[in-house]
Every structure is written in C-alpha cells, then in structure tokens.
Amino acid sequence: MDDNELYSIGDTARRTGLSVSAIRFYSDIGIIPPTELTNGGFRLYDIHAVARLSLVRTLREMDANLDEVRRLLAEETTLRELATTHLGLVERQTRRLQARRAVLRTIVKQHSSTEQVSLMHKLVSMSDDERDRLIDEFWDEITDGINVHPAFAEQMHQWRCKLPEEPTTEQLEAWIELADLVRDAEYRRSVRQFFETSFSASERSIEITAPPMLAAIEKQHKVDLEAAEAQQRGVAVDSPMAREIVERLVVATAEITAEASGRAADEADIEEVRGWLADPPELNNVGDAVDGFMTQWGGIFDRFIALTATINGTPGPDPAGTAATEAWVAAVIKAAEDPK
C-alpha cells in the first residue's frame, strides 16, 4: 500500500470490514475524521486512517465503549490498560455464564421447581465465606453433643470445599448438589445417627477420636497412598520396594487397631493385621469392626467425598483402584511368605 494513496469510503469499508454508515458515524462524532474531502464533498481516507478504523472495529467487537475508544486513540490511555479493564469484564461475564449454565443443567437433570431455581442461583453466587459457613453449620449440627474428642470435631470442620476463581460448570454443579445435600434434614439425621451409634456408646470414644488416633489414621492413609501409587506404577509384588511399603502399611494399620483398644501395637497385632490384609475375607474381630465402620462410612460419605473432590479439583474415590491396591497388597504379603 502507498502511504500517500487515498481511498474512497467504499474502498475503506471493504478494507476495514466496517459499513459505510459506521465509517460516516465515526467521522461525524470526531473519532476518525476523513483524511481529505474531494471538491464534491466525498470523504477520502489514507492508510493510517484505514488502520485506525480497523482498530476501532476490533475494540468495538471487544465491547469497548466510544469514550474508551476515543481516549485510546487520543493516547490518554494505553491498549494494555484498556485490555486489562475488559479482561476483568469478560472474566466476570464468563463466571456469570458458567453459573447460569450450571443452574440450567441442574434444572434439566432434576426437573427443578421455580423455588429451587432461585435457591440454586443463590448457591452458585455465594462467596467463599458463605460457602464455608454453610459447611460449618452442617458440622456444628452433626457433632454437637456427640461424645468425641474436640480434635475430631475440629477435623470434620476442616473437611470443606474451595471453588477455584474460575470454576468449571461441573464444579459449580457439584457445589449445588453438595450444598443441597448438607442442607437436607434427612441426610443430617443419618450422619448424626452414624456418629452417635459409632461413638456415643463406646467407653473409649474420646480416646479413639483424640489426636493420637487421628495421627495414626493420617499416617496409615499416607502409606496407603504410597501402596496405591506403587500398584499403579506396576511395582513387582516380590520386589524389596513392595515389601518395604506393605510392611509399613501393616504396622501403621496395626497401630490404629491397637490404639482403638488403648494399648501399643505388638507383634501379635502386626501378625493379625498381616493376615487380614493378605486374605481380607478372613476377617478377625477387629477387622470385622473396622470393616463394618468403613462400610457404613462409605455409604454415608462416598457422595460427599466425591462432590468435594470435584469442587476442589482433586482425585475422587476410586472403588476399582482401591480393590486393585488391596489385591496388590495381599499379593505382596503372600509373595513374602512364600518366596520362590
């Protein structure tokens, strides 16, 4: 293009993608005046005016208003400042659209009533503090008056969800479902009854929910995750690494069962747990109790855990993976007992 060449308003329209009327409008309000006028009063534009008109079109498509366009062209603001402002607007609009999409998808799935739609919109619009308060109210009701150590109740309160700054539709849907779940009176009753049945009748409920037990459970959980990772990586069941991990798992599990009875784990406990993990169907009394507790726990909390994992963007429960890890652990113990 020749910097000195002038283009008619029709040629300018074709080069910029703007309509002739839009170019006239931007000229009339003083944003991009024509470079020259012919003797007959026709507008002509040089290549610089064409480029500025193309920029105006782009800015308008990004929802910049006329005052913002005028200030940018007059160099009263920078393109970066304008883009930063509009990025914030776009991100807020995106969050609103994601929230709306989550509500609409939930309506379609659940055949929601008019009252439920209003509630769902309120739920997805909650702040982090409001979400935390809803979960805290749930745990306050569940643990109030239950015969457990305060540390246990505090740990339950830490079990909360955190929506990211830019949640996906699936995360918003999960939050709607979780909020609905913890607000459900029947669900609250079932969770409270589970804790009452599990702890209130036990003479050692305070001890088995005290920090030492919680620490033992956390320790066992970490080793269990190591075993799951080793199984997924295909670590051979007869390898030294597999035996070392599983032995730590056996000891950590024995410490939990021993802690539950108020004593330190000894070799008998370790052997008992080793047999339990090597052949899960042949459960001893302690194993029966633990298995029964975990079965009830899973029935009540599996959905809660899965929804929280989705909201937090962390891996959720994987029954198939758990079964595979248990089989791997059993195989490691049997390989150690019968090396070939």
C-alpha positions in Angstrom: 0.0 0.0 0.0 1.1 3.6 -0.7 1.1 5.8 2.3 0.0 8.7 0.1 -2.8 6.8 -1.6 -6.3 7.9 -0.6 -9.3 5.5 -0.5 -12.9 6.3 -1.1 -15.3 5.5 1.7 -16.5 2.4 -0.2 -12.9 1.1 -0.5 -12.3 1.9 3.2 -15.3 -0.1 4.2 -14.1 -3.1 2.2 -10.6 -2.9 3.7 -11.8 -2.4 7.4 -15.0 -4.6 7.4 -17.0 -1.7 8.6 -20.1 -0.5 7.0 -20.1 2.8 5.1 -22.6 4.2 7.6 -20.4 3.2 10.5 -17.4 5.0 9.0 -19.6 8.1 8.5 -20.7 7.8 12.1 -17.1 7.6 13.4 -16.3 10.6 11.3 -19.3 12.7 12.4 -18.5 12.2 16.1 -14.8 13.0 15.6 -13.3 9.7 16.3 -11.7 9.1 12.9 -12.2 12.1 10.6 -11.5 11.6 6.8 -8.1 12.5 5.7 -9.4 14.7 2.9 -12.6 15.8 1.3 -13.0 15.9 -2.5 -14.3 19.1 -4.2 -17.7 17.3 -4.3 -17.6 16.7 -0.5 -16.7 13.0 -0.7 -14.6 11.5 2.1 -11.2 10.1 1.5 -9.0 8.0 3.9 -5.3 7.3 3.9 -3.7 4.1 5.0 -3.3 5.4 8.6 -7.0 6.2 8.9 -7.8 2.8 7.5 -5.6 1.2 10.2 -7.2 3.3 12.9 -10.7 2.3 11.7 -9.7 -1.3 11.7 -8.6 -0.9 15.3 -11.9 0.8 16.2 -13.8 -2.1 14.8 -11.7 -4.6 16.8 -12.2 -2.5 20.0 -15.9 -2.3 19.5 -16.2 -6.0 18.9 -14.5 -6.3 22.4 -17.3 -4.2 23.8 -15.1 -1.1 24.3 -17.4 2.0 24.5 -16.9 5.1 22.4 -15.3 7.1 25.2 -12.7 4.3 25.7 -12.0 4.2 22.0 -11.7 8.0 21.9 -9.3 8.0 24.9 -7.1 5.3 23.4 -6.8 7.0 20.0 -6.0 10.2 21.8 -3.3 8.4 23.8 -5.0 9.2 27.1 -4.9 5.5 27.9 -2.9 2.6 26.8 -4.0 -0.5 24.9 -2.8 -2.6 27.9 -4.9 -0.6 30.4 -7.9 -1.0 28.1 -7.3 -4.7 27.7 -6.9 -5.2 31.4 -10.2 -3.5 32.1 -12.0 -5.5 29.5 -10.4 -8.7 30.6 -11.8 -8.2 34.0 -15.3 -7.6 32.5 -15.0 -10.7 30.3 -13.9 -12.9 33.2 -16.8 -11.7 35.3 -19.2 -12.3 32.5 -17.7 -15.7 31.9 -18.2 -16.6 35.6 -21.8 -15.5 35.4 -22.4 -17.5 32.3 -20.8 -20.6 33.9 -23.0 -20.2 36.9 -26.1 -19.8 34.7 -25.1 -22.8 32.7 -24.7 -24.9 35.9 -28.1 -23.8 37.1 -29.7 -24.6 33.8 -28.0 -28.0 33.5 -29.2 -28.9 37.1 -32.7 -27.8 36.2 -32.7 -30.2 33.2 -31.3 -33.1 35.3 -33.5 -32.6 38.3 -36.7 -31.2 36.9 -36.4 -28.4 39.4 -39.2 -26.2 40.7 -39.3 -22.4 40.5 -38.3 -22.1 44.1 -35.3 -24.5 43.6 -34.1 -22.4 40.7 -33.9 -19.3 42.9 -32.0 -21.3 45.5 -29.6 -22.7 43.0 -28.8 -19.3 41.7 -28.1 -18.1 45.2 -25.9 -21.1 45.9 -23.6 -20.6 42.9 -23.3 -16.9 43.7 -22.1 -17.5 47.3 -18.7 -16.1 48.4 -16.0 -18.4 49.9 -17.0 -17.2 53.4 -20.7 -18.0 52.8 -19.8 -21.5 51.5 -17.6 -22.2 54.5 -20.3 -21.0 56.8 -22.8 -23.4 55.3 -20.4 -26.4 55.7 -19.6 -25.2 59.3 -23.3 -25.1 60.2 -23.6 -28.7 58.9 -20.7 -30.0 61.0 -21.9 -27.9 64.1 -25.2 -29.7 64.0 -23.7 -33.2 63.3 -21.1 -33.1 66.1 -22.9 -31.0 68.7 -23.2 -33.2 71.9 -21.5 -36.2 70.3 -19.2 -38.0 72.7 -16.0 -37.4 70.7 -12.7 -35.5 71.3 -12.8 -31.8 70.3 -10.0 -32.5 67.8 -12.2 -34.9 65.9 -15.0 -32.3 65.6 -12.4 -29.7 64.5 -11.0 -32.1 61.9 -14.5 -32.5 60.5 -14.8 -28.8 60.2 -11.6 -28.7 58.1 -13.3 -31.0 55.6 -14.6 -28.3 53.3 -14.6 -27.3 49.6 -12.9 -24.5 47.8 -14.2 -23.4 44.4 -11.4 -22.0 42.3 -11.6 -18.4 41.0 -12.7 -19.8 37.6 -14.8 -22.9 38.4 -15.9 -25.2 35.6 -19.6 -25.9 35.0 -19.0 -29.4 36.6 -17.5 -27.8 39.7 -20.5 -25.4 40.1 -22.9 -28.3 39.5 -21.1 -30.3 42.2 -21.3 -27.4 44.6 -25.1 -27.1 44.0 -25.5 -30.8 44.8 -23.2 -30.7 47.8 -25.0 -27.6 49.2 -28.3 -29.3 48.7 -27.0 -32.5 50.4 -25.7 -30.8 53.6 -29.0 -28.8 53.8 -31.1 -31.9 53.6 -32.6 -32.7 57.0 -32.8 -36.4 56.4 -29.1 -36.6 55.4 -28.1 -34.6 58.5 -30.1 -37.0 60.7 -28.4 -40.1 59.1 -24.9 -38.6 59.5 -25.6 -37.7 63.1 -27.1 -41.1 63.9 -24.0 -42.7 62.4 -21.7 -40.8 64.7 -23.9 -41.4 67.7 -24.0 -45.1 67.0 -20.3 -45.3 66.4 -19.1 -43.2 69.3 -21.7 -42.4 72.0 -22.0 -46.0 73.3 -18.2 -46.6 73.4 -16.4 -46.1 76.7 -13.3 -45.1 74.8 -14.9 -42.8 72.2 -12.9 -39.8 73.5 -9.6 -41.7 73.2 -10.3 -43.1 69.7 -11.1 -39.7 68.4 -8.2 -38.0 70.1 -5.2 -36.6 68.3 -3.1 -39.7 68.7 -5.7 -41.8 66.8 -6.2 -39.1 64.2 -2.4 -39.0 63.7 -2.3 -42.8 63.3 -5.1 -42.7 60.8 -3.3 -40.0 58.8 -0.1 -42.0 58.9 -1.8 -45.1 57.6 -3.6 -43.1 54.9 -0.3 -41.8 53.6 1.3 -45.2 53.4 -1.9 -46.5 51.7 -1.5 -43.8 49.1 2.1 -45.0 48.6 0.9 -48.5 48.0 -1.7 -47.3 45.5 1.0 -45.4 43.6 3.3 -48.4 43.6 0.5 -50.7 42.3 -0.3 -48.2 39.6 3.3 -48.0 38.6 3.5 -51.8 38.3 6.0 -52.4 41.1 6.6 -56.1 41.3 4.9 -57.8 44.2 8.1 -59.7 45.1 10.4 -56.6 45.0 12.1 -55.2 48.0 10.3 -51.9 47.4 6.9 -53.5 47.5 7.7 -55.5 50.7 9.0 -52.3 52.4 5.9 -50.3 51.6 3.5 -53.1 52.6 5.3 -53.8 55.8 4.9 -50.1 56.8 1.3 -50.3 55.8 0.8 -53.4 58.1 2.5 -51.7 61.0 0.5 -48.5 60.5 -2.8 -50.4 60.3 -1.8 -52.4 63.5 -1.2 -49.1 65.3 -4.7 -48.0 64.5 -6.3 -51.2 65.8 -4.1 -51.2 68.9 -4.9 -47.5 69.6 -8.6 -48.3 69.3 -8.2 -50.8 72.2 -6.0 -48.4 74.3 -2.6 -50.1 74.0 0.6 -50.1 72.0 0.8 -52.4 68.9 2.8 -55.5 69.5 3.9 -58.4 67.2 0.6 -60.2 67.7 -1.3 -57.2 66.4 1.0 -56.9 63.4 0.6 -60.6 62.5 -3.1 -60.3 62.9 -3.3 -57.3 60.5 -0.9 -59.0 58.1 -3.3 -62.0 57.9 -6.2 -59.7 57.5 -4.6 -57.7 54.6 -3.3 -60.9 53.0 -6.8 -62.5 53.0 -9.5 -59.8 53.5 -12.5 -62.3 53.6 -11.0 -64.0 56.6 -11.5 -61.0 58.9 -10.9 -61.3 62.7 -13.0 -59.4 65.2 -11.0 -56.2 64.9 -11.2 -56.5 61.2 -14.9 -57.1 61.3 -15.4 -53.9 63.4 -13.2 -51.8 61.2 -14.7 -53.2 58.0 -18.2 -52.5 59.4 -17.4 -49.0 60.3 -15.8 -48.3 56.9 -18.7 -49.8 55.0 -21.2 -47.5 56.9 -18.8 -44.6 56.5 -18.6 -45.1 52.7 -22.4 -45.5 52.4 -22.9 -42.1 54.1 -19.9 -40.1 52.9 -18.9 -41.5 49.4 -21.1 -38.9 47.6 -20.0 -36.2 49.9 -16.3 -37.1 49.3 -16.8 -37.3 45.5 -18.5 -34.0 45.3 -15.9 -32.3 47.5 -13.2 -33.8 45.3 -14.8 -32.4 42.1 -15.2 -29.0 43.6 -11.6 -28.9 44.9 -10.3 -30.4 41.6 -8.7 -33.3 43.4 -8.9 -37.1 42.7 -12.1 -38.6 44.0 -12.8 -42.1 45.4 -12.0 -44.9 43.0 -13.5 -48.2 44.2 -11.8 -50.1 41.3 -8.5 -48.5 42.2 -9.0 -49.4 45.9 -9.8 -53.0 45.0 -6.7 -53.2 42.8 -4.5 -51.8 45.6 -5.9 -54.3 48.1 -5.2 -57.2 45.7 -1.6 -55.9 45.2 -1.0 -55.6 49.0 -2.3 -59.2 49.5 -0.1 -60.4 46.7 3.0 -58.7 48.2 2.3 -60.3 51.6 1.8 -63.8 50.1 5.0 -63.4 48.0 7.0 -62.5 51.1 5.6 -65.5 53.0 6.2 -67.9 50.1 9.3 -66.7 48.2 10.3 -68.7 45.1 
